[in-house]
Amino acid sequence: MPQSTKSDATESIALRAFSMLETIINASGPMSLDELTSALKLPKPTVFRIVNLLRDADLLLRESAGKRYMAGPRLISFGVDMWRSNTLRVQWRRALENAVTECGECCNLTLLEGNQVLYLDRVETSHPIRLHIEAGTRVPLHCTASGKLFLSQMSAGDVKRTLGDEPYERFTSKTITSFETLQLELEKVRKTGVGAHDSELFDNSVAIAVPVFGRRGEIVAAVAMHAPSSRASIDTCLGFVDVLRKAASTITSTMSPVDISAGEAVAAQSSASITRNILRAKKREPM
């Protein structure tokens, strides 16, 4: 039998490393060595060796307070650069521009980056009074509409690991700083498919966000709408959920040519249904 060459071994390691990166990126949260071993169906020493290679290259990052691994800064930068340079970005930006035309407020395309939200692209409103946030800005997860959307697809344990110790950083008098209160908020997001924040990061600022789905129906990005609370409220923003979902659907279709029944099932909800669910949830909130 022909012996395997050095190039064959290198190719095998490269493909396994790529498979590991793909597995971690698609996971709902940081993964342990045992979880990676099970998912990749490889010997644990092999997985350990590949993990260390990827860590040395800044492609993976180990949690400071645990033994789990997540995308590293070099991998994240590569992914963001791919999004920004891709010719499909023209379609994504046009989708945001159409949403701004219909809703009259700023709209953003955001990504989950570690324990933060990254503003990948943004189209401004023509209103002179608006919240100025540049593309490339990073904001916290626990007090933003997109952030809550990303957290809503994580388990309780992953949310805790991602956010770290309580109390969470306070930015305004309305910022949620406890895990228990945040979990109640995330339950609403899971039921409605819409993230929202009401002056939690900045005073006089409201926002809602809807998901952009990947090939398997997972949330890979979000389309968000911002407005000053002197001009809009969460309830008025909810009137534009269908507008945002249309933009998100356009972006989803460019990335996901195959069936994404899980995503389509959520996207099929009408804005009226979403509004009713959120209003019911608000009525149950303690005063």
C-alpha positions in Angstrom: 0.0 0.0 0.0 1.3 3.5 -0.8 2.5 5.4 2.2 0.9 8.8 3.1 3.1 11.7 2.4 3.9 14.7 4.5 1.7 16.9 2.3 -1.2 14.4 2.9 -0.7 14.8 6.7 -0.6 18.5 6.5 -3.8 18.6 4.4 -5.5 16.4 6.9 -4.6 18.6 9.8 -5.6 21.7 7.8 -9.0 20.2 7.1 -9.5 19.1 10.7 -8.5 22.6 11.9 -11.0 24.1 9.5 -13.7 21.7 10.7 -13.0 22.7 14.3 -13.2 26.4 13.5 -16.5 25.8 11.7 -17.9 23.8 14.7 -16.9 26.5 17.2 -18.3 29.3 15.0 -21.7 27.5 14.6 -21.9 26.6 18.3 -24.3 28.6 20.6 -21.5 29.4 22.9 -17.8 28.6 23.8 -17.0 24.8 23.6 -15.0 22.6 25.9 -12.4 20.1 24.8 -14.7 17.2 25.5 -17.5 18.8 23.4 -15.1 19.4 20.5 -13.9 15.8 20.8 -17.5 14.5 20.6 -18.5 16.8 17.8 -15.5 16.2 15.6 -15.3 12.4 16.4 -11.5 12.7 16.7 -9.1 11.4 19.4 -8.8 13.8 22.3 -5.0 14.2 21.9 -5.6 15.2 18.3 -8.2 17.7 19.2 -5.9 19.1 21.9 -3.1 19.5 19.5 -5.2 21.3 16.9 -6.7 23.6 19.6 -3.2 24.6 20.7 -2.1 25.3 17.1 -5.2 27.5 16.5 -4.7 29.3 19.8 -1.0 30.0 19.0 -2.3 31.6 15.7 -4.9 33.7 17.5 -7.6 31.9 15.7 -9.1 30.5 18.9 -9.3 32.1 22.3 -9.7 30.3 25.7 -12.1 31.7 28.2 -10.3 33.6 31.0 -12.5 32.0 33.6 -12.9 28.5 32.2 -11.7 25.8 29.9 -13.9 26.6 26.9 -12.8 27.9 23.5 -14.3 30.6 21.2 -13.3 32.4 18.0 -10.1 34.3 18.5 -9.4 37.9 17.3 -7.7 36.9 14.1 -10.6 34.7 13.1 -13.1 37.3 13.9 -11.2 40.0 11.9 -11.0 37.6 9.0 -14.7 37.0 9.1 -15.6 40.7 9.3 -13.2 41.5 6.4 -14.9 38.8 4.4 -18.3 40.3 5.1 -17.1 43.8 4.2 -15.3 42.9 1.0 -17.9 40.5 -0.3 -19.7 41.7 -3.4 -23.0 40.6 -1.7 -22.5 43.6 0.7 -24.1 45.8 -2.0 -27.3 43.8 -1.6 -27.1 43.9 2.2 -26.6 47.7 2.2 -29.5 48.1 -0.3 -31.7 46.1 2.0 -30.8 48.4 4.9 -31.4 51.5 2.7 -34.8 50.3 1.7 -35.7 49.7 5.4 -34.6 53.2 6.3 -36.7 54.6 3.5 -39.8 52.8 4.9 -39.3 53.2 8.6 -37.5 56.6 8.6 -35.0 55.7 11.2 -31.4 54.4 11.3 -30.9 50.7 10.5 -27.9 48.5 11.3 -26.5 45.1 10.4 -24.9 43.6 13.5 -22.9 40.5 14.4 -22.1 38.6 17.6 -18.4 39.1 18.3 -17.3 37.2 21.4 -19.1 39.0 24.2 -20.0 42.1 22.2 -22.2 43.2 19.4 -20.3 44.5 16.3 -21.9 47.1 14.0 -21.0 45.7 10.6 -22.9 48.3 8.6 -25.2 51.2 9.2 -27.5 53.4 7.2 -28.4 56.8 8.7 -31.8 58.5 8.7 -32.2 62.0 7.3 -33.5 63.3 10.6 -31.1 65.8 12.1 -31.6 64.3 15.6 -30.2 60.7 15.7 -27.9 58.4 17.5 -24.4 58.5 15.9 -22.8 55.0 15.8 -20.1 54.2 13.3 -19.7 50.9 11.5 -17.1 48.9 13.4 -18.4 50.1 16.8 -18.8 47.4 19.5 -21.5 47.5 22.2 -22.5 45.2 25.1 -24.9 42.3 24.8 -27.0 42.7 27.9 -28.4 46.1 27.2 -28.9 46.2 23.4 -31.6 44.9 21.1 -29.2 42.9 18.9 -27.3 41.7 22.0 -30.5 40.2 23.5 -31.3 38.5 20.2 -27.9 36.8 20.2 -28.1 35.9 23.9 -31.6 34.4 23.4 -30.2 31.5 21.3 -27.8 30.5 24.1 -28.4 28.3 27.1 -28.5 29.8 30.5 -25.0 28.5 31.2 -23.6 30.0 28.1 -25.2 33.3 28.8 -23.6 33.4 32.2 -20.2 32.4 30.8 -20.5 35.0 28.0 -21.5 37.9 30.2 -19.3 37.1 33.2 -20.0 38.1 36.8 -22.9 40.1 38.0 -23.8 42.8 38.4 -23.5 43.6 34.7 -22.2 47.1 33.8 -24.8 49.8 34.2 -25.1 52.5 31.5 -28.4 54.2 32.4 -31.0 53.9 35.1 -32.8 51.3 32.9 -29.9 49.0 32.3 -30.5 45.4 33.3 -27.7 44.3 35.6 -28.8 40.9 37.0 -28.9 37.5 35.3 -32.4 36.7 36.7 -34.0 39.8 35.2 -32.1 39.4 31.9 -33.4 35.8 31.6 -37.0 37.0 31.9 -36.2 39.5 29.1 -34.6 36.8 26.9 -37.7 34.6 27.3 -39.7 37.3 25.7 -37.2 37.5 22.9 -37.4 33.7 22.3 -41.2 33.9 22.1 -41.4 36.9 19.8 -38.3 36.7 17.8 -37.6 40.4 18.4 -34.9 41.9 20.6 -35.6 45.3 22.1 -34.0 47.9 24.4 -35.5 51.0 25.9 -32.8 53.6 26.9 -30.7 50.8 28.4 -27.4 51.7 26.8 -28.0 55.3 26.0 -30.6 57.7 27.4 -33.3 58.7 25.0 -32.7 55.7 22.7 -35.0 52.8 21.7 -34.3 50.0 19.3 -35.6 46.6 18.1 -33.7 43.9 16.2 -34.7 40.9 14.1 -32.6 37.9 13.1 -30.7 37.1 10.0 -30.6 33.3 9.7 -27.9 30.9 8.6 -28.1 27.7 6.6 -29.4 25.7 9.6 -31.9 28.3 10.9 -29.4 29.6 13.5 -29.1 33.4 14.1 -25.9 34.6 12.4 -26.6 38.4 12.4 -29.3 40.9 13.1 -31.0 43.8 11.5 -31.8 46.6 14.0 -33.6 49.9 14.0 -32.6 52.8 16.3 -34.6 55.9 17.1 -34.5 58.6 19.9 -37.2 58.0 22.4 -38.3 61.6 22.0 -39.5 60.6 18.5 -40.4 56.9 18.9 -41.2 54.2 21.4 -40.8 50.5 21.5 -44.5 50.1 20.5 -44.1 52.4 17.5 -40.9 50.6 16.5 -42.8 47.3 16.5 -44.9 48.7 13.7 -41.9 48.3 11.5 -41.0 44.7 12.4 -42.1 43.5 8.9 -39.9 46.1 7.3 -36.9 44.9 9.2 -37.8 41.3 8.5 -38.0 42.0 4.8 -34.4 43.4 5.0 -33.3 40.5 7.1 -34.9 38.0 4.6 -33.0 39.6 1.7 -29.7 39.3 3.5 -30.6 35.7 4.6 -31.4 34.7 1.0 -27.9 35.8 -0.2 -26.2 33.6 2.4 -28.6 30.6 2.6 -29.6 29.1 -0.8 -30.8 25.9 0.9 -33.9 25.3 2.9 -33.9 27.0 6.3 -37.3 25.9 7.6 -36.5 26.9 11.2 -35.7 30.4 10.2 -38.6 30.7 7.8 -41.0 29.5 10.5 -39.9 32.4 12.7 -39.8 34.9 9.9 -43.4 34.0 8.9 -44.8 35.6 12.0 -46.6 38.8 11.2 -45.8 42.0 13.0 -49.3 42.0 14.5 -48.6 38.6 16.1 -45.2 39.8 17.4 -46.7 43.0 18.8 -49.4 41.1 20.6 -46.9 38.8 22.2 -44.7 41.6 23.4 -47.5 43.7 24.7 -48.8 40.7 26.6 -45.4 40.2 28.1 -45.2 43.8 29.0 -48.5 43.6 30.9 -47.1 40.8 33.0 -44.0 42.9 34.0 -44.0 44.1 37.7 -44.5 47.8 38.0 
